[in-house]
Amino acid sequence: MTKLAYTAILLAIATATASAQTPTPRQGGAPAHTLSAIPGDSVTVTHWYTQNVYDPSDNKIGEIMDVLIDRGGKTTALIVGVGGFLGAGEKDVAVPFDAVQVTAKGNNKYYLVMNATKDALKSAKGFKYDRNAMTWMPEDATATTGNQPSRAR
């Protein structure tokens, strides 16, 4: 009976000690805050994602398939889908973010222009999206395996 009483006392002390400890903050940077205004030089990702890309002569050369950012939040590259018809036979190539410029047409509608031709992009190294690794990889690389759920790009 004495052992049972000592065990109960130790359990009560351990529970009280554990609940009195302050929780360890999670990693993830400084506490989040909100903005009272949108920064003036900001544009939405929809200005880029799934938008057509044209050459300087206004010929469509592809479509933005993905926008890549680094861990610091800086936009680094665009994945451009070129060739094919309705996605069949299409090739995805990576271009530096600054290779595509936002340009205004005569009616002030913005569109994307790249100083390249469709043929030049078709001959560039291709990439494919690995749904398991959730990253772009060279099209000739073998896909990763695993039990991770697949996600649409």
C-alpha positions as CSV (number, residue, x, y, z in Angstrom):
1,M,0.0,0.0,0.0
2,T,2.9,2.3,0.8
3,K,4.4,1.7,-2.7
4,L,1.0,2.6,-4.3
5,A,0.9,5.9,-2.3
6,Y,4.5,6.8,-3.2
7,T,3.7,6.0,-6.9
8,A,0.6,8.2,-6.8
9,I,2.6,11.1,-5.2
10,L,5.4,10.8,-7.8
11,L,2.9,10.7,-10.6
12,A,1.2,13.8,-9.3
13,I,4.5,15.6,-8.9
14,A,5.6,14.6,-12.4
15,T,2.3,15.7,-14.0
16,A,2.3,19.1,-12.1
17,T,6.0,19.7,-13.2
18,A,5.2,18.8,-16.8
19,S,2.2,21.0,-17.0
20,A,4.0,23.9,-15.4
21,Q,6.7,24.0,-18.1
22,T,6.4,26.6,-20.8
23,P,6.0,25.2,-24.3
24,T,9.0,25.3,-26.6
25,P,8.4,27.7,-29.5
26,R,8.2,26.1,-32.9
27,Q,10.8,26.9,-35.5
28,G,9.7,29.0,-38.4
29,G,11.1,32.4,-37.9
30,A,9.9,35.5,-36.2
31,P,6.2,35.8,-35.2
32,A,4.0,36.6,-38.1
33,H,2.5,40.1,-38.5
34,T,0.1,41.6,-41.0
35,L,0.6,44.5,-43.4
36,S,-1.6,47.6,-43.4
37,A,-0.8,48.1,-47.1
38,I,0.4,46.0,-50.1
39,P,4.0,46.8,-51.1
40,G,3.9,49.0,-54.2
41,D,6.1,46.8,-56.4
42,S,4.1,43.6,-55.7
43,V,2.3,41.7,-58.4
44,T,0.3,38.5,-57.9
45,V,1.6,35.1,-59.1
46,T,-1.4,35.0,-61.4
47,H,0.4,37.6,-63.6
48,W,2.7,34.8,-64.4
49,Y,1.2,31.3,-63.6
50,T,-0.6,29.7,-66.6
51,Q,-0.1,32.9,-68.7
52,N,1.1,32.7,-72.3
53,V,4.6,33.8,-73.3
54,Y,5.3,35.5,-76.6
55,D,8.4,36.3,-78.6
56,P,9.2,39.9,-79.5
57,S,7.2,39.5,-82.7
58,D,4.0,38.6,-80.7
59,N,4.1,34.9,-81.6
60,K,3.1,32.6,-78.8
61,I,6.0,30.5,-77.7
62,G,4.7,28.8,-74.6
63,E,2.8,29.0,-71.3
64,I,4.1,29.4,-67.7
65,M,3.6,26.1,-66.0
66,D,5.1,26.9,-62.7
67,V,6.8,29.7,-60.8
68,L,9.8,28.7,-58.7
69,I,11.0,30.6,-55.6
70,D,13.9,30.0,-53.3
71,R,13.6,29.4,-49.5
72,G,14.0,33.1,-49.0
73,G,10.9,33.9,-51.1
74,K,12.8,35.3,-54.1
75,T,11.4,34.2,-57.5
76,T,14.2,32.4,-59.3
77,A,12.9,30.6,-62.4
78,L,9.8,29.9,-64.5
79,I,8.9,26.6,-66.0
80,V,7.6,27.2,-69.6
81,G,5.6,24.6,-71.5
82,V,6.4,24.6,-75.2
83,G,5.2,22.7,-78.2
84,G,2.6,20.0,-78.3
85,F,-1.1,20.3,-78.6
86,L,-3.5,20.4,-75.6
87,G,-0.6,19.2,-73.4
88,A,0.3,16.2,-75.6
89,G,3.9,16.3,-76.7
90,E,4.6,19.4,-74.6
91,K,8.0,20.0,-73.2
92,D,8.7,21.9,-70.0
93,V,11.8,24.0,-69.9
94,A,13.3,26.2,-67.1
95,V,14.1,29.9,-67.8
96,P,15.5,32.5,-65.4
97,F,12.7,34.7,-63.9
98,D,14.2,37.8,-65.4
99,A,14.2,36.3,-68.9
100,V,10.5,37.0,-69.2
101,Q,9.3,40.6,-69.2
102,V,5.8,42.0,-68.5
103,T,4.9,44.3,-71.4
104,A,1.8,46.4,-72.0
105,K,0.0,46.1,-75.4
106,G,-1.7,49.1,-77.0
107,N,-4.9,48.6,-74.9
108,N,-2.8,48.6,-71.7
109,K,-3.4,44.8,-71.2
110,Y,-0.2,43.2,-69.9
111,Y,1.3,40.1,-71.5
112,L,4.6,38.2,-71.1
113,V,7.4,38.5,-73.6
114,M,10.6,36.6,-73.8
115,N,13.6,37.2,-76.2
116,A,13.5,33.6,-77.5
117,T,11.9,31.5,-80.2
118,K,9.7,28.5,-79.8
119,D,12.3,26.4,-81.6
120,A,15.0,27.6,-79.2
121,L,12.9,26.6,-76.2
122,K,12.0,23.2,-77.8
123,S,15.7,22.4,-78.2
124,A,16.5,23.4,-74.5
125,K,16.9,20.8,-71.8
126,G,13.5,19.6,-70.6
127,F,12.3,19.1,-67.0
128,K,9.5,17.0,-65.5
129,Y,7.7,17.4,-62.2
130,D,8.3,14.6,-59.7
131,R,5.1,14.4,-57.6
132,N,6.8,12.3,-54.9
133,A,9.7,14.7,-54.3
134,M,7.5,17.7,-55.2
135,T,10.2,19.3,-57.3
136,W,11.3,19.7,-60.9
137,M,14.0,17.4,-62.2
138,P,15.7,16.7,-65.6
139,E,13.3,14.8,-67.9
140,D,15.9,12.0,-68.3
141,A,16.2,11.4,-64.5
142,T,14.4,8.6,-62.9
143,A,11.5,9.5,-60.6
144,T,11.7,9.1,-56.9
145,T,9.6,6.5,-55.2
146,G,7.8,6.6,-51.9
147,N,4.5,6.6,-50.2
148,Q,4.0,10.3,-50.3
149,P,0.6,11.4,-51.7
150,S,0.7,12.8,-55.2
151,R,-0.2,16.4,-55.8
152,A,-1.2,18.1,-58.9
153,R,1.1,20.9,-60.1
